Amino acid sequence: MSLNMYLGEVQAQTESMNAFCNATIQGMEQIIHSIDTFALDAVLQGQTYSSAKAYFLQTFRPLAQGIIYLCEKLIRQNDAFPRDFQSQVASTDVIEQEILEQIREIDGQLLEGKHILEIPVSNKNFRKIDKYIKRAKDKYDIEIRFREE
């Protein structure tokens, strides 16, 4: 099993899910309107109607509102996932096998240029840090820098 991200498919799934959620929201809004119409109907009177009106107002109306809230939250999450992926990971499809092949191609190749390793400043208090800084420089030609946390 591999980890792949096909942005076109994700976008299509997002649009499909959002369309479903929007249709559900419209349906719940119609239900709320119907409950309100039923509850405010002055012609329907009596203890049975009063009990039914109270039951619908106290049970089904909040349930429909909760479903609307859930769908709105799902739409926001559906929209955020591909957007966040594109801004934080890649703006193109990501196919694990291709990435693994690229890693294999560069694995073992000598790196050129200046190598700098930044570590948290709290490591300055580490007992043997000077020894490791020297070893990194002498043996691996790596400069260690401290950065604020």
TORVOLUM-47421 format. One line per 3 residues: their letters; for each residue x, y, z of N, C-alpha, C. Coordinates in steps of 0.02 Angstrom, whole numbers, plus 50000, padded with zeros to 5 digits. Layout:
! residues N
a) X Y Z X Y Z X Y Z ~ ... .
END
This chain:
! residues 149
msl) 50042 49941 50000 50000 50000 50000 50045 50062 50000 ~ 50030 50108 49957 50071 50168 49953 50029 50229 49970 ~ 50064 50282 49986 50032 50345 50003 50037 50392 49943 .
nmy) 49982 50404 49911 49980 50447 49852 49928 50502 49863 ~ 49941 50559 49833 49893 50615 49837 49882 50641 49767 ~ 49824 50627 49740 49805 50650 49674 49758 50710 49683 .
lge) 49784 50769 49672 49746 50830 49687 49681 50835 49647 ~ 49681 50813 49585 49620 50816 49545 49565 50774 49575 ~ 49582 50713 49597 49533 50669 49629 49509 50699 49695 .
vqa) 49555 50726 49733 49536 50756 49797 49489 50814 49786 ~ 49504 50855 49736 49461 50913 49721 49391 50889 49700 ~ 49387 50837 49659 49322 50811 49638 49284 50783 49698 .
qte) 49318 50747 49742 49285 50721 49802 49262 50777 49847 ~ 49303 50829 49853 49285 50887 49894 49222 50920 49867 ~ 49220 50931 49802 49161 50962 49771 49099 50920 49780 .
smn) 49106 50854 49772 49050 50808 49780 49024 50809 49852 ~ 49070 50806 49899 49051 50807 49970 49019 50873 49989 ~ 49047 50928 49964 49018 50994 49978 48949 51001 49948 .
afc) 48938 50974 49888 48872 50976 49857 48822 50937 49900 ~ 48842 50879 49924 48799 50839 49968 48783 50877 50032 ~ 48834 50908 50061 48823 50947 50123 48777 51006 50111 .
nat) 48786 51041 50055 48743 51098 50039 48671 51077 50028 ~ 48661 51020 49995 48593 50994 49986 48563 50975 50053 ~ 48603 50946 50097 48579 50928 50164 48560 50990 50203 .
iqg) 48601 51042 50198 48586 51105 50232 48520 51134 50207 ~ 48509 51134 50142 48446 51159 50114 48387 51118 50139 ~ 48396 51052 50142 48342 51010 50168 48327 51024 50241 .
meq) 48379 51033 50281 48369 51048 50352 48336 51117 50362 ~ 48355 51165 50320 48323 51231 50324 48248 51226 50307 ~ 48231 51183 50259 48160 51173 50242 48124 51140 50301 .
iih) 48158 51093 50333 48127 51059 50391 48115 51110 50447 ~ 48164 51152 50460 48157 51204 50512 48098 51250 50495 ~ 48094 51270 50432 48038 51313 50410 47972 51278 50421 .
sid) 47969 51214 50404 47906 51176 50413 47888 51169 50486 ~ 47938 51157 50529 47925 51151 50601 47899 51218 50628 ~ 47931 51272 50607 47909 51339 50630 47838 51353 50606 .
tfa) 47823 51336 50545 47755 51347 50518 47705 51306 50557 ~ 47721 51244 50571 47677 51199 50610 47668 51227 50680 ~ 47722 51248 50712 47719 51272 50782 47679 51337 50788 .
lda) 47681 51378 50737 47646 51443 50740 47575 51441 50712 ~ 47555 51383 50686 47488 51377 50657 47435 51383 50712 ~ 47394 51435 50708 47344 51448 50760 47282 51403 50751 .
vlq) 47273 51376 50692 47214 51334 50679 47221 51267 50715 ~ 47282 51241 50718 47294 51177 50751 47300 51188 50826 ~ 47246 51171 50861 47244 51184 50933 47227 51120 50971 .
gqt) 47233 51123 51035 47217 51067 51078 47280 51039 51110 ~ 47269 50995 51159 47325 50968 51196 47371 50926 51153 ~ 47343 50887 51108 47383 50844 51065 47427 50886 51019 .
yss) 47397 50937 50988 47436 50981 50944 47488 51020 50983 ~ 47470 51044 51042 47518 51081 51083 47577 51037 51102 ~ 47562 50975 51119 47615 50928 51137 47660 50913 51077 .
aka) 47629 50903 51019 47667 50889 50958 47710 50949 50938 ~ 47681 51009 50943 47719 51070 50926 47780 51077 50971 ~ 47769 51067 51036 47825 51072 51084 47878 51020 51069 .
yfl) 47855 50959 51054 47902 50905 51039 47945 50921 50977 ~ 47913 50944 50924 47950 50962 50863 47998 51020 50875 ~ 47976 51070 50913 48018 51128 50927 48078 51110 50972 .
qtf) 48067 51064 51019 48120 51046 51066 48164 50989 51042 ~ 48140 50950 50995 48179 50892 50973 48205 50899 50902 ~ 48161 50905 50855 48182 50903 50785 48214 50968 50761 .
rpl) 48191 51025 50787 48221 51089 50765 48294 51092 50786 ~ 48312 51078 50850 48383 51079 50869 48424 51026 50831 ~ 48393 50969 50818 48428 50917 50780 48444 50942 50710 .
aqg) 48396 50973 50677 48408 51001 50610 48461 51055 50612 ~ 48460 51097 50664 48512 51149 50671 48581 51118 50681 ~ 48583 51064 50720 48647 51029 50731 48674 50998 50667 .
iiy) 48629 50971 50626 48650 50942 50562 48677 50997 50516 ~ 48645 51055 50516 48669 51112 50477 48739 51131 50500 ~ 48748 51137 50565 48814 51155 50593 48867 51103 50572 .
lce) 48849 51040 50578 48896 50986 50559 48915 50992 50485 ~ 48866 51002 50442 48880 51008 50370 48924 51069 50355 ~ 48910 51125 50389 48952 51184 50378 49024 51171 50399 .
kli) 49032 51135 50454 49099 51118 50479 49133 51070 50429 ~ 49097 51022 50403 49125 50976 50353 49147 51012 50290 ~ 49108 51061 50268 49127 51100 50209 49192 51137 50222 .
rqn) 49198 51168 50280 49260 51204 50296 49320 51156 50298 ~ 49311 51098 50328 49365 51049 50332 49382 51021 50263 ~ 49331 51007 50223 49342 50982 50155 49382 51032 50114 .
daf) 49366 51096 50120 49401 51147 50083 49472 51156 50109 ~ 49482 51149 50174 49548 51161 50204 49598 51107 50186 ~ 49577 51044 50182 49625 50990 50172 49666 50998 50108 .
prd) 49636 51004 50049 49679 51011 49989 49717 51077 49989 ~ 49686 51130 50015 49720 51195 50017 49782 51191 50062 ~ 49774 51162 50121 49831 51155 50167 49884 51109 50138 .
fqs) 49863 51055 50106 49911 51009 50075 49953 51046 50022 ~ 49920 51084 49980 49955 51120 49927 50002 51173 49956 ~ 49984 51205 50010 50028 51257 50037 50084 51229 50080 .
qva) 50073 51170 50110 50122 51143 50156 50164 51086 50128 ~ 50137 51050 50079 50172 50991 50053 50192 51000 49981 ~ 50144 51002 49937 50159 51008 49865 50098 51034 49829 .
std) 50110 51069 49774 50055 51096 49735 50039 51051 49675 ~ 50071 50993 49673 50059 50944 49621 50042 50877 49653 ~ 50023 50829 49612 50011 50762 49638 50074 50735 49671 .
vie) 50065 50697 49725 50121 50666 49759 50111 50591 49755 ~ 50160 50558 49724 50156 50486 49714 50216 50456 49750 ~ 50202 50416 49800 50255 50389 49843 50310 50354 49804 .
qei) 50292 50313 49756 50342 50275 49718 50390 50322 49682 ~ 50365 50376 49654 50409 50424 49620 50457 50458 49669 ~ 50432 50473 49728 50475 50504 49779 50529 50455 49801 .
leq) 50510 50393 49811 50559 50342 49831 50613 50333 49778 ~ 50593 50335 49715 50642 50330 49660 50689 50390 49660 ~ 50663 50449 49672 50706 50509 49675 50754 50504 49733 .
ire) 50732 50478 49789 50776 50470 49847 50831 50420 49830 ~ 50813 50364 49797 50864 50314 49778 50915 50344 49731 ~ 50894 50389 49686 50940 50420 49639 50992 50463 49674 .
idg) 50972 50499 49724 51019 50544 49757 51054 50512 49817 ~ 51029 50455 49839 51060 50421 49896 51132 50403 49881 ~ 51176 50424 49923 51247 50408 49915 51285 50458 49875 .
qll) 51252 50505 49843 51288 50556 49805 51319 50606 49854 ~ 51377 50631 49835 51410 50681 49876 51373 50747 49871 ~ 51365 50779 49928 51333 50844 49929 51386 50898 49919 .
egk) 51368 50949 49884 51414 51004 49872 51388 51066 49907 ~ 51435 51110 49925 51416 51173 49957 51429 51171 50031 ~ 51407 51222 50065 51417 51228 50137 51360 51193 50173 .
hil) 51377 51153 50222 51327 51115 50260 51320 51147 50329 ~ 51259 51166 50346 51245 51199 50409 51189 51161 50444 ~ 51201 51146 50507 51150 51113 50548 51130 51161 50603 .
eip) 51066 51180 50604 51041 51224 50657 51007 51182 50710 ~ 51027 51196 50773 50998 51160 50829 50974 51211 50880 ~ 50926 51192 50923 50900 51239 50973 50956 51263 51020 .
vsn) 50951 51326 51040 51002 51357 51083 51007 51322 51150 ~ 50954 51288 51171 50956 51252 51235 51010 51197 51235 ~ 51033 51176 51176 51086 51126 51172 51154 51153 51190 .
knf) 51161 51219 51195 51226 51248 51215 51247 51224 51284 ~ 51200 51207 51325 51215 51185 51393 51234 51111 51397 ~ 51229 51077 51341 51246 51006 51338 51320 50998 51354 .
rki) 51336 50951 51398 51403 50943 51426 51458 50936 51372 ~ 51447 50897 51321 51499 50883 51271 51486 50919 51205 ~ 51448 50973 51205 51429 51005 51143 51489 51029 51103 .
dky) 51540 51055 51137 51599 51079 51101 51633 51023 51063 ~ 51636 50965 51094 51666 50906 51063 51628 50887 50999 ~ 51562 50889 51002 51521 50870 50944 51524 50923 50890 .
ikr) 51528 50986 50909 51535 51040 50859 51601 51031 50821 ~ 51654 51016 50858 51720 51006 50826 51719 50945 50780 ~ 51689 50890 50804 51686 50829 50763 51645 50841 50700 .
akd) 51589 50877 50706 51548 50891 50647 51588 50932 50596 ~ 51627 50979 50620 51666 51022 50575 51724 50983 50544 ~ 51763 50949 50586 51824 50915 50562 51809 50854 50520 .
kyd) 51763 50812 50542 51751 50749 50508 51701 50754 50450 ~ 51650 50797 50458 51596 50799 50409 51590 50867 50373 ~ 51630 50915 50393 51629 50982 50364 51559 51013 50371 .
iei) 51531 51006 50431 51465 51033 50446 51473 51087 50500 ~ 51445 51145 50487 51445 51199 50536 51381 51194 50577 ~ 51388 51195 50642 51330 51193 50686 51316 51263 50711 .
rfr) 51253 51283 50703 51230 51348 50726 51174 51338 50776 ~ 51169 51385 50822 51115 51383 50871 51061 51432 50851 ~ 50999 51410 50857 50943 51454 50842 50898 51460 50903 .
ee) 50866 51517 50909 50821 51528 50966 50761 51481 50960 ~ 50735 51461 51016 50678 51415 51017 50613 51453 51020 .
END
